[in-house]
Every structure is written in structure tokens, then in C-alpha cells.
Amino acid sequence: TYLAWLDFRPLGLEVPELAEWLAASGLALSPGHGFGRQGAGFARMSIAVEPTVIDEAIIRLNRAAVAQ
């Protein structure tokens, strides 16, 4: 598979807040709630990219989490 489901529930954000946080992170992740109620708190990320792109995504997510 080339999709990863990322668990953002530890951030404690409600669905609208998580969607805003994801958008502000500088990444184009798909909020999990769009895939059904059970997806709330998760986001889907395509990992069918070069490893350097994934590295950059992780850096951006870490930066956004620290700012949270």
C-alpha cells in the first residue's frame, strides 16, 4: 500500500480544529473524518513519493506539533 494513516488523537483536537491544524502544517493530508466517523482524529498521507519528501513531511509535522 502507499497510504499511511496517521493518528493525531493525542493532540486532543476536535474534527474542525484538526482540519485547520493539518492545513496550517503545510502538508496536503486528507483528514480522516472524510472517510467515515471512525476516521476522526486521523489523517491519510500518500507515501508513494521519494524518501526525501517523506522526510520533509515528518519535519513539518514535528514543527507543527511543537507549535501546538
Secondary structure, DSSP 8 states (H G I E B T S, - for coil): --EEEEE-GGG---HHHHHHHHHHTT---EEGGGG-GGGTTEEEEE--S-HHHHHHHHHHHHHHHHH-
